[in-house]
Amino acid sequence: MLCGRWRRARRPSEESPAPARVTAPLELPPSPDHTAPRPGSRALKKMGLTEDEDVHAMLRGSQLCKIRSHTWQKERLYRLQEDGLSVWFQRRFPHAPSRHIFLVQHIEAVRQGHQSEGLRRFGAAFPPARCLTITFRGRRKNLDLVARSAEEAQHWARGLDKLRVRLEAMSQWERLDHWIHFYLHRADSNQDSKMSFKEIKSLLCMVNVDVNDMYAYRLFKACDQSNDERLEGGEIEEFVRQLLKRPELEELFCQFSGEDRVLSTSELLEFLKAQGETGATLAHARQLIQTYELHETAKRHELMTLDGFMMYLLSPEGAALDPAHALVFQDMGQPLTHYFISSSHNTYLTDSQIGGLSSTEAYIRAFSQGCRCVELDCWEGPGGEPVIYHGHTLTSKILFRDVVQAVHDHAFERSPYPVILSLENHCGLEQQAVMAHHLRTILGDQLVTEVLGTQDPQELPSPEHLKGRVLVKGKKLPGSWGEDSRPVSDREEEEEEDGEAVGPAQHRAPSQAGPQAGQISPELSALAVYCCATRLQTLQPGPGPAQPCQVSSLSERKARKLLREAGNSFVRHNTRQLTRVYPLGLRVNSANYSPQEMWNVGCQLGVLWASPAGSGAAILRAFCSAPEGQQGGGAVALNFQTPGYEMDLNTGRFLVNGRCGYVLKPLCLRQPDTAFDPGRPGPPNTTLTIQVLSAQQLPKLNTEKPGSIVDPLVRVEIHGVPEDCAQQETSHVLNNGFNPRWGQTLQFLLRAPELALVRFVVEDYDTASPNDFVGQFTLPLSSLKQGYRHIHLLAKDGAPLSPATLFIHVCAQHS
């Protein structure tokens, strides 16, 4: 089936040492055989980098100094593996092989110079030209390195960037090619480019499949044309072709291709229409053939073979996520109140809010994930300089000015749309003035300091009008407020948590416990232009003119109470003003809550924390099974520092619209006179049917135990209004993570599909303990394409699990 891609066997000169085969003491450089790799690897040839000077330097390896502190600075050997996809590094003590490499695909960015908090603090003694920082997706810490020369640093910075660019440009087919040949090389224990049956069995275990010895041997002998109990050259490629066969895809292909086993343009068009591809034409079918067909003869005759068909279905055009939604496709000219805004809580923390580390890197990482509203918890600092940390705890402190500098440098690298700085101000008047000075001088023209001249006073400006600008959310001096409004601390509501939460039209007397009560510096007050913190006293609009610039911060408990008691009024309020919802202070481990409940009423700003690993499924089950009105849930502002199902939902919500951090709310949450109430959404109007067909190349959970094979099952979860929340799962498949098949159908009835998120979860079934997480993917139902689709799975920390996929069929029927 893959004959177009597997042309030749690897010659001995093309072999490279696998990380698992490094056996020299790790205090010393590898043996001479490992220090001068030959640049003939299959992966690097595919990337066109076999003659690249920077890649050659990385293949040879470099002694780089790893910087952790003023006293911890160690030289370690780093070397690009010949797969071109991973970097091996030396450690002080031997670890499992998988802990001596990092993958190029997990790199977020490579920065040169003193461009990280670690190098600015601990690497000042080294010339910037010799310094580089590797940042990673997910939770992995930055890698701060110093090379022996500026030239060597340049080799690594440029080389890693080239590899990242080439890797991102690879098709799923090419990734699969590299993946299987990587394991073929590892299974070739004596590196003779021949595979014995024992080595084939080892290969099968490595790629997560346990097959009967008799079946495996029969497949082995069918490929052993030389009858010498060894596979080599074309025999290995034939074995790979047999191994990677997709019977379910072949069956689908034959339904449309007929006996000639090729698709004509008209037959491909018929398939596209069956897929629900609106506007599909013969011209589009021809374009797909020219793009994805591998065989030139078929391409010239405008025919698509099975290989081309698989290429198409594994491409972004065949993925579950609508490729048009991966770009900014929504109207960005509406008021800010009409958008969900990706928001972070306690952004400065990298771990627990009791004793965790505060870091500017946490802000940079949040911005890289599309976050548009970050929190600055500001306190009096020494030397007249305000600091940011979680007050009255053991968390470390960082300078306010350093955070503002990070905002200036990194806020608009991922998205051009406005950033909101949510100030939690605990400083006296003098240091508040210092804060205002830093904001003005460092941010310059990025900072919004006055109302836009052409702005309608009845509504907030749009993300489009505020491109590249920074808004300050904070307290405002009295004077411009109406009678029923007053400035308030971002956390004044927290004091209510010890007592009874207020109702929709009630409020308590302001707390005078802290020295900051009512003390607002004019300099800082002047910067709160469009996001003025106020206490929410009523959900009903006042008799005077609209005040769209007021922002209310609510605890999750108070927000949930408003939702239950006045759902529609809460929705209408959120069409006029911004609402920020934050987690309970009792969540000392920075655990998140589900943001979906607050999205259901149109809250724009939600602050995310992090969920303990493995807790998501249990929380979801409790949520879905609870009586109406008693579901656990949460807000929209989350902690970005720890993975969990809550962060999966947040990532899924903001996956679309170019991942710009702004997603237009459904119409029912934007109309001022809307009748929508998430507690009473009406009867079901949509039937969602998902057929889970198969999975491909699921990862091994325990790579250090060759015989450990997963028993996968698939769970599909719906997150939306309470009556839509549901989950169903397939049965599990024993001992097969390579190509398990289910063919099982799951069905859901939905009342508010425009708010629903669909989460696909793969788990390793266990009879005696909770299932282990394998991978997941979450996206809005409105962005889920119908028909036969592949889902490209993500790891717990959000990193891609390439080439792991699910193959499904989706049908959504609207009544």
C-alpha positions in Angstrom: 0.0 0.0 0.0 2.9 2.4 0.7 5.0 1.3 -2.2 5.4 4.9 -3.3 7.3 5.8 -0.1 9.4 2.8 0.8 11.8 2.5 -2.0 15.0 1.1 -0.6 16.7 -0.5 2.4 19.1 1.5 4.5 22.8 0.7 3.8 25.2 0.3 6.7 26.7 3.7 5.9 23.4 5.2 6.7 23.0 3.8 10.1 23.1 5.9 13.3 23.4 4.9 16.9 20.1 4.9 18.7 19.9 6.7 22.1 19.1 3.3 23.7 22.5 2.0 22.6 24.6 4.6 24.4 26.4 2.5 27.0 29.6 4.6 27.7 29.8 6.1 31.2 27.8 9.3 31.0 30.5 11.4 32.6 32.6 10.9 29.5 32.0 11.7 25.8 30.7 8.7 23.8 33.1 6.4 22.1 34.8 7.5 18.8 32.2 5.5 16.8 29.5 7.7 18.2 31.3 11.1 17.9 31.5 11.3 14.1 28.1 10.3 12.7 27.8 10.0 9.0 25.2 12.5 7.6 23.3 10.0 5.5 20.2 9.5 7.6 16.8 9.0 5.9 15.2 11.8 7.9 17.8 14.4 7.1 17.7 13.5 3.5 14.0 14.0 3.4 14.5 17.4 5.0 17.2 18.3 2.5 19.7 19.0 5.3 22.4 16.4 4.8 24.9 19.0 3.6 23.9 21.7 6.0 26.8 23.1 8.0 24.8 23.8 11.1 23.2 20.3 11.2 26.7 18.8 10.7 27.9 20.7 13.7 25.0 19.4 15.8 25.6 15.8 14.6 29.2 16.0 15.8 28.0 17.2 19.2 29.0 20.1 21.5 30.0 20.6 25.0 27.5 23.1 26.3 27.4 24.6 29.7 23.9 24.2 31.3 23.0 27.1 33.6 20.6 26.6 36.6 21.9 29.1 39.2 25.0 31.0 40.1 26.6 27.9 41.6 25.0 25.1 39.3 26.8 25.5 35.9 27.8 22.2 34.3 29.2 21.3 31.0 27.3 18.5 29.2 27.5 16.9 25.8 24.6 17.6 23.5 24.3 15.9 20.1 21.7 15.7 17.4 20.7 12.1 16.6 20.8 11.0 13.0 17.0 10.7 13.0 17.1 14.5 12.8 14.2 14.5 15.2 15.8 14.2 18.7 18.8 15.5 20.7 20.7 13.3 23.0 22.2 14.9 26.1 24.6 13.8 28.8 23.4 13.5 32.4 25.4 13.3 35.7 24.0 9.9 36.5 22.6 7.3 34.1 18.9 7.4 33.5 16.5 5.5 31.3 17.3 6.1 27.6 14.1 8.1 27.1 15.3 10.6 29.7 18.5 11.4 27.8 16.8 12.9 24.8 14.4 15.7 23.9 12.4 15.9 20.7 12.7 18.7 18.2 8.9 18.7 17.7 8.5 19.7 21.4 10.6 22.8 21.1 8.6 26.0 21.3 11.4 28.5 20.4 15.1 29.0 20.4 16.3 32.4 21.8 19.8 33.8 21.4 21.6 35.9 23.9 20.4 36.7 27.4 16.8 36.3 26.5 15.5 34.3 29.4 15.1 35.0 33.1 17.7 32.3 34.0 20.4 33.7 31.7 19.7 37.3 32.7 20.1 36.3 36.4 22.8 33.7 36.3 24.5 34.0 32.9 25.6 37.7 32.9 29.3 36.6 33.1 29.0 35.0 29.7 28.9 37.0 26.4 25.4 37.1 25.0 26.7 35.8 21.6 27.6 32.5 23.3 24.2 32.1 25.0 21.0 30.4 23.9 17.7 29.3 25.5 15.6 26.4 24.3 12.0 26.7 25.4 9.6 23.7 25.2 5.9 23.2 24.8 4.1 21.9 27.9 5.6 22.0 31.4 9.3 21.2 30.6 11.6 23.9 32.0 13.7 26.1 29.7 17.1 24.9 28.8 19.7 27.7 29.3 23.0 26.9 27.6 26.3 28.6 27.0 28.5 27.4 24.1 32.3 27.6 24.0 32.2 30.0 21.1 29.7 32.3 19.4 30.0 30.3 16.2 29.0 27.1 18.1 26.0 28.9 19.6 24.9 30.0 16.2 25.2 26.5 14.8 22.7 25.2 17.4 20.3 28.2 17.2 20.1 28.2 13.4 20.2 24.4 13.2 17.4 23.8 15.6 15.3 26.4 13.9 15.9 24.8 10.5 14.9 21.4 11.8 11.7 22.8 13.4 10.7 24.5 10.2 11.3 21.4 8.1 9.5 19.2 10.7 6.4 21.4 10.8 6.3 21.3 7.0 6.3 17.5 6.9 3.1 15.7 6.0 1.6 13.1 8.3 2.8 10.4 5.9 6.4 11.6 6.1 6.2 11.7 9.9 5.0 8.1 9.8 7.9 7.2 7.5 10.4 8.6 9.9 8.7 7.1 12.9 8.7 3.5 11.6 12.3 3.7 10.4 13.4 5.0 13.7 12.0 1.9 15.4 13.4 -0.4 12.6 16.8 1.0 13.4 16.4 0.4 17.1 15.2 -3.1 16.6 18.2 -4.0 14.4 20.2 -5.0 17.4 23.5 -5.8 15.6 23.1 -2.9 13.1 23.6 -5.2 10.1 20.6 -3.8 8.1 19.0 -7.2 8.3 16.1 -8.3 10.5 15.8 -11.7 12.1 12.4 -12.9 13.4 13.6 -12.1 17.0 14.3 -8.5 15.9 10.9 -8.3 14.1 9.2 -9.4 17.4 11.2 -6.7 19.2 10.0 -4.2 16.6 6.4 -5.1 17.1 6.7 -4.6 20.9 8.4 -1.2 20.3 5.5 0.0 18.2 2.9 -1.1 20.7 1.4 -4.2 19.3 1.4 -7.8 20.7 0.6 -10.3 18.0 0.4 -14.1 18.1 3.9 -15.7 17.3 2.4 -17.9 14.6 0.8 -14.9 12.8 3.9 -12.8 13.2 6.1 -15.6 11.8 3.7 -16.2 8.9 3.9 -12.5 8.0 7.7 -12.7 8.4 8.0 -15.7 6.1 5.7 -14.2 3.5 8.2 -11.4 3.1 11.3 -13.6 3.4 11.7 -14.1 -0.4 15.4 -15.2 0.0 14.2 -17.9 2.5 17.3 -17.3 4.8 15.4 -16.3 8.0 16.5 -12.7 7.5 14.7 -9.7 6.0 16.8 -7.2 4.1 16.4 -4.5 1.4 13.0 -4.8 -0.3 11.9 -7.6 2.1 12.0 -5.1 5.0 10.0 -2.6 3.0 7.5 -5.2 2.1 7.1 -6.1 5.8 6.6 -2.4 6.6 3.9 -2.2 3.9 2.1 -5.2 5.3 2.4 -3.8 8.8 1.0 -0.4 7.9 -2.0 -1.6 6.0 -5.2 0.2 6.8 -8.1 -2.3 6.0 -10.7 0.2 7.1 -9.3 2.8 4.6 -9.1 0.2 1.9 -12.7 -0.7 2.4 -13.7 3.0 2.2 -11.6 3.5 -0.9 -13.2 0.5 -2.7 -16.7 1.9 -2.0 -16.0 4.8 -4.3 -13.2 3.5 -6.7 -14.8 0.4 -8.0 -12.9 -2.5 -9.5 -10.1 -0.4 -11.1 -8.9 0.6 -7.6 -8.3 4.2 -8.5 -10.5 7.3 -8.0 -11.3 9.4 -11.0 -12.1 13.1 -10.5 -15.8 12.4 -10.6 -15.5 9.5 -8.1 -13.4 11.7 -5.8 -16.0 14.5 -6.1 -18.7 11.9 -5.1 -16.7 11.1 -2.0 -16.2 14.8 -1.1 -20.0 15.4 -1.4 -20.6 12.3 0.8 -18.2 13.9 3.3 -20.4 17.0 3.5 -17.8 19.2 1.7 -20.0 22.1 0.7 -19.1 23.7 -2.6 -16.9 20.8 -3.8 -16.3 20.9 -7.5 -14.4 18.9 -10.1 -11.7 21.6 -10.1 -11.3 21.0 -6.4 -11.1 17.3 -6.9 -8.3 17.8 -9.5 -6.5 20.1 -7.1 -6.5 17.4 -4.4 -5.1 14.8 -6.8 -2.3 17.2 -7.8 -1.6 17.9 -4.1 -1.7 14.5 -2.5 -1.2 11.8 -5.2 2.2 10.2 -4.9 2.4 8.4 -8.3 3.2 10.7 -11.2 1.5 8.5 -13.8 -1.7 8.6 -11.9 -1.4 12.3 -11.3 -0.9 12.9 -15.1 -4.1 11.0 -15.8 -6.0 12.8 -13.0 -6.4 9.7 -10.9 -6.0 9.1 -7.2 -4.6 5.8 -5.9 -5.0 4.4 -2.4 -1.7 5.9 -1.4 -2.9 9.4 -2.5 -6.3 8.8 -0.8 -4.5 8.1 2.5 -2.3 11.1 2.1 -5.4 13.3 1.7 -7.2 11.9 4.7 -4.0 12.3 6.9 -3.5 15.9 5.8 -5.1 19.0 7.5 -7.8 18.9 4.8 -8.8 15.4 6.1 -8.5 16.3 9.8 -11.4 16.7 12.2 -10.7 20.4 12.7 -12.0 22.6 9.9 -8.8 24.0 8.3 -10.6 27.3 7.6 -11.1 27.7 11.3 -7.3 27.3 12.0 -7.0 30.9 10.6 -8.6 34.1 11.9 -12.0 33.7 10.2 -14.4 35.5 12.6 -15.5 39.1 12.6 -12.9 40.9 14.8 -14.7 44.3 14.6 -17.3 43.7 17.3 -17.0 45.0 20.9 -14.7 43.2 23.3 -17.8 42.0 25.3 -18.8 39.8 22.4 -15.7 37.5 22.6 -14.4 34.8 24.9 -10.9 35.9 25.9 -8.2 33.5 26.8 -7.2 34.4 30.4 -4.8 33.2 33.0 -5.0 33.3 36.8 -1.9 33.9 39.0 0.0 34.0 35.7 3.4 34.5 37.4 3.4 31.1 39.1 5.1 28.1 37.6 3.7 25.7 40.3 1.8 25.8 43.6 0.4 29.1 44.9 1.7 28.4 48.3 5.4 27.8 47.7 5.9 27.8 44.0 8.3 29.7 41.8 7.3 33.1 40.3 8.9 33.8 36.9 8.6 36.1 33.9 8.9 32.9 31.8 5.4 32.0 33.0 4.1 35.1 31.2 6.0 34.4 28.1 4.7 30.8 28.0 1.1 32.0 28.6 1.5 34.5 25.6 2.9 31.7 23.5 -0.3 29.7 24.2 -2.5 32.6 23.0 -3.4 34.0 26.4 -4.7 37.6 26.2 -5.4 38.5 29.8 -2.7 38.0 32.4 -2.7 38.7 36.1 -0.1 40.9 38.0 -0.3 40.4 41.8 1.5 43.6 42.9 3.1 44.2 46.3 5.4 46.6 48.0 9.0 45.7 47.2 12.5 46.8 48.5 14.3 49.8 47.1 11.0 51.4 46.0 10.4 48.8 43.3 7.1 46.9 43.3 7.3 43.1 43.1 4.9 40.4 41.9 4.2 37.3 43.9 1.3 35.5 45.7 1.2 37.6 48.8 1.6 36.2 52.3 3.0 32.9 50.9 6.4 31.4 50.3 6.2 31.9 46.5 9.3 33.7 45.1 9.2 37.4 44.0 9.9 39.0 40.6 10.2 42.7 39.8 7.1 44.4 38.4 9.2 46.2 35.8 10.6 42.8 34.5 7.1 41.5 33.9 6.2 44.7 32.0 9.3 44.2 29.9 8.3 40.6 29.2 4.9 42.0 28.1 6.5 44.5 25.8 8.8 41.9 24.3 6.5 38.9 23.9 2.8 39.8 24.2 2.3 40.0 20.4 4.5 37.3 19.1 1.6 34.8 18.9 -1.4 37.1 18.4 -1.7 40.8 17.3 -4.9 41.3 19.3 -5.0 43.3 22.6 -3.6 42.1 25.9 -5.3 43.0 29.2 -3.1 43.4 32.3 -5.3 42.6 35.3 -3.6 44.4 38.2 -4.2 43.1 41.7 -2.8 46.1 43.5 -1.5 45.9 47.1 1.0 48.7 46.9 1.0 52.1 48.6 0.6 55.4 46.6 4.3 55.9 46.0 4.9 52.5 44.5 1.7 52.7 42.5 3.2 55.8 40.9 6.3 53.7 40.1 4.1 51.0 38.5 2.4 53.7 36.3 5.8 55.0 35.3 7.1 51.6 34.3 3.9 50.9 32.3 4.2 54.2 30.4 8.0 54.1 29.8 8.4 50.4 29.0 5.2 49.8 26.9 5.2 53.2 25.2 2.7 53.4 22.4 1.5 49.9 23.1 -0.3 51.2 26.2 -3.8 52.6 25.9 -3.8 55.8 28.0 -7.0 57.5 26.6 -10.2 56.7 24.9 -10.0 56.1 21.2 -11.2 59.2 19.4 -13.7 57.4 17.1 -15.1 55.1 19.8 -18.8 54.8 20.4 -19.2 55.5 24.2 -22.0 53.0 24.4 -19.7 50.0 23.8 -16.1 48.8 24.1 -13.8 49.0 21.1 -13.1 45.9 19.1 -10.1 43.6 19.0 -9.4 44.9 15.5 -9.3 48.5 16.7 -7.0 47.6 19.6 -4.5 45.5 17.6 -1.0 45.6 19.2 -2.3 47.5 22.3 -2.2 46.8 26.0 -5.1 47.6 28.3 -4.8 48.0 32.1 -7.5 46.6 34.3 -7.5 48.2 37.7 -9.2 50.5 40.1 -10.4 54.0 39.2 -10.5 57.1 41.4 -14.1 58.2 42.1 -15.4 61.0 40.0 -16.3 59.5 36.6 -18.6 56.9 38.2 -22.3 56.9 38.4 -24.1 56.8 41.8 -24.4 53.0 41.9 -20.8 52.2 41.1 -17.6 52.4 43.0 -14.0 51.3 42.5 -13.1 48.0 44.0 -10.1 45.7 44.6 -9.9 42.7 42.2 -10.1 40.4 45.3 -12.6 42.2 47.5 -15.1 39.5 46.6 -12.9 36.9 48.1 -13.7 38.2 51.5 -17.3 37.0 50.9 -16.1 33.4 50.7 -16.1 33.1 54.5 -19.7 34.2 54.6 -22.8 34.0 52.5 -22.4 34.9 48.8 -24.4 37.9 47.7 -27.4 37.5 45.4 -28.0 39.1 42.0 -29.1 42.5 43.5 -27.4 42.5 46.9 -24.0 43.7 48.1 -22.1 44.0 51.3 -20.4 47.0 52.7 -16.8 47.4 51.4 -14.1 45.9 53.5 -11.7 48.4 55.1 -9.3 45.7 56.4 -6.4 46.6 54.1 -4.3 49.7 53.8 -5.1 49.9 50.1 -8.9 50.4 50.6 -9.7 53.6 48.7 -6.0 54.5 48.2 -5.5 54.8 44.5 -2.7 56.7 42.9 -3.9 59.2 40.2 -1.1 58.0 37.9 -2.3 54.4 38.1 -6.0 55.3 38.0 -5.4 57.2 34.8 -4.3 54.0 33.0 -7.6 52.1 33.7 -9.3 53.4 30.5 -11.5 50.5 29.2 -11.2 48.0 32.1 -12.2 49.7 35.3 -12.7 47.3 38.3 -16.1 47.7 39.9 -18.2 45.7 42.3 -21.1 43.9 40.7 -24.2 45.3 42.6 -26.9 44.3 40.2 -27.4 42.4 36.9 -29.9 45.0 35.7 -28.7 48.0 33.7 -29.0 51.3 35.5 -31.2 54.2 34.5 -28.2 56.3 33.3 -26.0 56.0 30.3 -24.3 52.6 29.6 -20.9 52.1 31.3 -19.2 49.4 29.2 -15.8 50.1 30.7 -16.8 48.6 34.1 -15.3 45.1 34.8 -16.6 42.9 37.6 -14.4 40.2 39.1 -16.4 37.3 40.7 -15.4 34.2 42.6 -16.5 31.0 41.0 -18.9 30.4 43.9 -20.6 33.8 43.4 -20.7 33.4 39.7 -22.3 30.0 40.0 -24.9 31.4 42.3 -25.8 34.1 39.8 -26.0 31.5 37.1 -28.5 29.3 39.0 -30.7 32.2 40.3 -30.6 34.6 37.3 -29.2 32.8 34.3 -30.7 35.0 31.6 -30.0 38.2 33.5 -26.4 37.1 33.8 -26.2 36.4 30.1 -27.6 39.8 29.3 -25.2 41.5 31.6 -22.3 39.9 29.8 -23.5 41.3 26.5 -22.8 44.8 27.9 -19.8 44.5 30.2 -16.8 42.3 30.8 -16.9 39.8 33.6 -13.9 38.0 35.1 -14.3 34.9 37.2 -11.5 33.5 39.3 -11.0 30.2 41.2 -11.6 29.9 44.9 -8.6 30.7 47.1 -9.0 27.3 48.7 -7.4 25.7 45.6 -3.9 25.8 47.1 -2.6 23.3 44.7 -3.6 25.6 41.8 -6.3 23.1 40.7 -8.6 24.3 38.0 -12.3 24.0 37.6 -14.2 23.5 34.4 -14.4 26.8 32.4 -17.4 25.6 30.4 -20.1 26.6 33.0 -19.1 30.3 32.8 -18.7 30.3 29.1 -22.4 29.1 29.0 -23.5 32.5 30.4 -21.1 34.5 28.3 -18.4 35.4 30.8 -15.5 36.7 28.8 -12.5 36.5 31.1 -11.7 33.3 32.8 -8.6 32.6 34.8 -7.2 29.1 34.6 -5.0 27.3 37.1 -3.9 23.7 36.7 -5.4 20.3 37.5 -3.7 17.4 39.2 -2.8 14.8 36.6 -5.4 12.2 36.2 -8.2 14.0 38.0 -10.1 15.2 35.0 -12.1 12.1 34.2 -13.3 11.7 37.8 -14.3 15.4 37.9 -16.2 15.1 34.6 -18.0 12.0 35.8 -19.1 13.8 39.0 -20.2 16.8 36.9 -22.2 14.9 34.4 -23.9 12.7 37.1 -24.8 15.5 39.5 -28.4 16.7 39.8 -29.2 19.8 37.8 -28.0 22.9 39.5 -25.4 21.1 41.6 -22.7 20.5 39.0 -19.2 21.3 39.9 -17.8 23.7 37.4 -15.9 26.9 37.2 -14.9 30.0 35.5 -13.1 31.2 32.5 -9.8 32.3 33.9 -7.5 29.4 34.5 -3.9 28.6 35.6 -1.8 27.7 32.6 1.0 26.0 34.5 -0.3 22.4 34.9 -2.1 20.2 32.4 -5.5 18.7 33.0 -8.9 18.3 31.4 -9.7 21.9 32.3 -6.7 23.2 30.3 -7.8 20.8 27.5 -11.1 22.5 27.3 -9.5 25.9 27.4 -7.1 24.9 24.6 -10.0 23.5 22.6 -12.1 26.6 23.0 -9.3 28.8 21.7 -7.9 26.3 19.2 -9.9 28.1 16.4 -9.8 31.6 15.0 -6.1 31.4 14.4 -5.4 30.7 18.1 -5.4 34.4 18.5 -7.0 34.3 22.0 -10.3 35.8 21.0 -13.3 33.7 20.0 -16.6 35.3 19.0 -19.4 34.2 21.3 -22.5 32.6 19.7 -25.2 35.0 18.7 -27.4 34.0 21.6 -24.8 35.4 24.0 -24.3 38.7 22.1 -27.8 40.0 21.7 -28.7 42.5 24.4 -32.3 41.3 24.6 -31.5 37.5 24.4 -33.8 35.1 26.0 -31.1 32.4 26.3 -30.7 30.7 29.7 -28.2 27.8 29.9 -30.3 26.2 32.7 -33.3 26.1 30.3 -31.9 25.7 26.8 -35.0 24.1 25.3 -35.5 20.7 23.6 -32.8 18.8 21.7 -32.2 20.2 18.2 -29.1 18.3 17.1 -28.1 14.7 16.9 -24.4 14.1 16.9 -23.3 10.6 15.8 -19.6 9.6 16.0 -18.4 6.3 14.8 -15.0 5.4 16.3 -13.3 3.3 13.6 -9.7 2.8 14.5 -6.5 4.3 16.0 -3.0 4.4 14.6 0.5 4.4 16.3 -0.6 5.1 19.8 2.4 5.8 22.1 3.7 3.3 24.6 3.1 4.5 28.2 6.1 2.6 29.6 8.9 2.9 27.1 11.4 1.2 29.5 9.4 -2.1 29.5 9.4 -3.5 26.0 6.6 -6.0 26.8 4.2 -3.3 28.0 1.4 -2.9 25.5 -1.6 -0.6 25.9 -5.3 -1.9 25.9 -6.8 1.3 24.3 -10.4 2.5 24.6 -11.8 5.8 23.3 -14.1 8.1 25.3 -16.0 10.9 23.7 -17.1 13.7 26.0 -19.5 16.6 25.4 -19.0 19.8 27.4 -21.7 22.4 27.1 -24.9 23.5 28.9 -25.6 21.2 31.8 -28.3 19.2 29.9 -25.8 18.5 27.0 -22.9 17.3 29.2 -22.4 13.6 28.5 -19.8 11.0 27.8 -19.7 7.6 26.1 -16.9 5.2 25.4 -15.9 2.2 23.3 -14.9 -1.2 24.6 -11.1 -1.7 25.0 -8.9 -3.6 22.6 -6.4 -6.0 24.1 -2.7 -5.5 23.5 -2.8 -3.3 20.5 -1.7 0.3 20.4 -0.5 0.1 16.9 -3.7 -0.3 14.9 -6.6 -1.1 17.1 -10.1 -1.2 15.5 -13.5 -0.6 17.1 -16.2 0.3 14.6 -18.5 1.4 17.4 -21.1 4.2 17.2 -21.7 6.8 19.9 -24.7 9.2 19.8 -25.5 12.4 21.6 -28.6 14.7 21.7 -27.8 18.3 22.1 -29.8 21.4 23.0 -27.2 24.2 22.6 -24.7 22.8 20.0 -23.2 26.3 19.4 -21.6 26.1 22.9 -20.5 22.5 22.9 -16.9 21.3 23.0 -16.2 17.7 21.9 -13.2 16.0 23.7 -11.8 12.7 22.3 -9.8 10.8 24.9 -7.8 7.6 24.5 -7.0 5.7 27.7 -5.2 2.5 28.5 -7.8 0.2 30.1 -6.9 -1.3 33.5 -9.2 -3.6 35.4 -7.7 -3.1 38.9 -6.9 0.7 38.8 -7.9 3.9 37.1 -7.2 3.9 33.4 -4.0 5.6 32.2 -4.2 8.6 29.9 -2.8 8.1 26.4 -3.9 11.2 24.4 -6.7 13.6 23.7 -8.0 16.2 21.3 -10.6 18.9 22.1 -12.4 21.2 19.7 -15.7 23.2 19.3 -18.5 21.2 17.8 -19.0 24.1 15.3 -15.4 23.4 14.0 -15.8 19.6 13.8 -15.9 18.6 10.1 -18.4 15.9 9.1 -17.5 12.7 7.3 -14.4 10.4 7.6 -11.8 12.3 9.6 -8.5 11.8 11.4 -7.9 13.3 14.8 -4.2 14.1 15.6 -3.8 13.3 19.3 -2.0 15.5 21.9 -0.1 14.5 25.0 -1.2 15.5 28.5 0.9 18.7 28.3 -0.5 19.6 24.9 2.5 18.5 22.8 1.7 16.6 19.6 1.8 12.8 19.8 2.7 12.4 16.1 2.1 10.2 14.3 -0.7 9.0 16.7 -4.2 9.4 15.2 -7.8 8.4 15.6 -10.0 7.6 12.6 -13.7 8.5 13.0 -16.8 9.3 11.1 -18.9 12.3 12.1 -22.5 13.1 11.3 -24.4 16.0 12.9 -28.1 16.3 12.0 -30.0 19.5 12.9 -33.7 19.5 13.4 
